């Protein structure tokens, strides 16, 4: 892709070279700068996409590990076997926490 851009720039240089040499030089410099910036932006975008993909895969793996731990947890088993008692314990813990935070 960069080779095709260079060839286009070179052919433009040859045809317009005699009319406006300063404008042509500025135009060619700007084209080269834009092409360089475009290449760098594409590389950065690819790097970001790879990082995001890697992070997503790591997150999915951690989530699967945590789900497996939760499935084997004794707390989960107790809460599913005794839902009323688990709700009572949660309510009492919330009331205690609220009382401690109000005393500030």
ZIFENUR-V101480 format. One record per residue. D_FIRST is the distance of its C-alpha to the first C-alpha in Angstrom with 1 decimal. Layout:
d_first=D_FIRST
d_first=D_FIRST
//
This chain:
d_first=0.0
d_first=3.8
d_first=5.4
d_first=5.3
d_first=6.5
d_first=8.8
d_first=10.1
d_first=10.9
d_first=12.6
d_first=14.4
d_first=15.7
d_first=16.8
d_first=18.6
d_first=20.4
d_first=21.7
d_first=22.8
d_first=23.9
d_first=27.6
d_first=28.4
d_first=27.5
d_first=26.4
d_first=26.7
d_first=24.9
d_first=22.1
d_first=21.9
d_first=22.0
d_first=19.3
d_first=16.9
d_first=17.9
d_first=17.4
d_first=13.9
d_first=13.1
d_first=15.1
d_first=13.6
d_first=10.0
d_first=11.8
d_first=13.8
d_first=11.2
d_first=9.8
d_first=13.6
d_first=14.5
d_first=12.3
d_first=13.8
d_first=17.2
d_first=17.0
d_first=16.4
d_first=19.3
d_first=21.5
d_first=21.0
d_first=22.0
d_first=24.9
d_first=26.1
d_first=26.0
d_first=27.9
d_first=30.4
d_first=31.0
d_first=31.7
d_first=34.1
d_first=35.8
d_first=36.4
d_first=37.8
d_first=40.1
d_first=41.2
d_first=42.1
d_first=44.1
d_first=46.0
d_first=46.8
d_first=48.2
d_first=50.3
d_first=51.5
d_first=52.5
d_first=54.6
d_first=56.1
d_first=59.8
d_first=59.4
d_first=57.6
d_first=60.3
d_first=63.1
d_first=61.6
d_first=61.3
d_first=64.8
d_first=66.4
d_first=64.5
d_first=67.5
d_first=68.1
d_first=64.4
d_first=64.4
d_first=67.6
d_first=66.1
d_first=63.0
d_first=65.3
d_first=67.5
d_first=64.6
d_first=63.3
d_first=66.7
d_first=67.2
d_first=63.8
d_first=64.7
d_first=68.1
d_first=66.7
d_first=64.1
d_first=66.7
d_first=69.0
d_first=66.6
//
